[in-house]
Amino acid sequence: QVQLVESGGGLVQAGGSLRLSCAASGRTLSRLAMGWFRQAPGKEREFVAGISWSGGSVDYADSAKGRFTISRDNAKDTVYLQMNSLKLDDAAVYYCNSVFTNDYRRPAYGSWGQGTQVTVSS
């Protein structure tokens, strides 16, 4: 079994930037397509961005396009989410998960990690 650990969240002013990281223990992420998801208070968890195992293909939610960039460094077994021009609506707990190869918007694991909190202030 793999255990995912998200980090990099924090408090940022609107318009600012953060970079989130997703690391794993128990097994390598290098052969897995991965995605970022978020959940704001009172809302359902939603897809943010996905990336193929090689990093050659990406997919973004409309809300993330043009502002967020997903990337990975398989040598470090880490997946990143660079978030720029943050908005108040971006405030949420951010999670990473394995995603289906043919649909990056669909999480593959049945359980989730603790996530990392992103708070955006005005």
C-alpha positions, 0 to 999 in steps of 0.5 A: 500500500502507498501512503501519500503525504501532501505539503506546502500549504499555508496562508497566502494573500490573494494574488500570491503563489504557493507550490504544493508537494505530494510525496509517497511512502510504501511504493514509488509513484513513478508509474502512476498517473497522479492528480490534485484535488481540493475540498472547500468547506461545505463543498464536494471534493473537486478535481484540480489537475492531473498528470501522466506517469511520465509527465507528458500529458496534463489536464486541468479543471477550468478553474485552474487553467492559466494559473496552476501548473502540475508537474512531477519529478520521478527521480524525487518521486514527487508531484507538484502543484504550482499555484499562481494568482491565487483567489479566495475561491482557491481556499481549500484542503488540497489532496493528491491521489493516483488517477486513472490512466485514461481519465485523470479526473477520476481518483484511483485510490479508495482512501485519501491522505490528510491533505494540506490546507491552503488559506487565501486572504484578501 
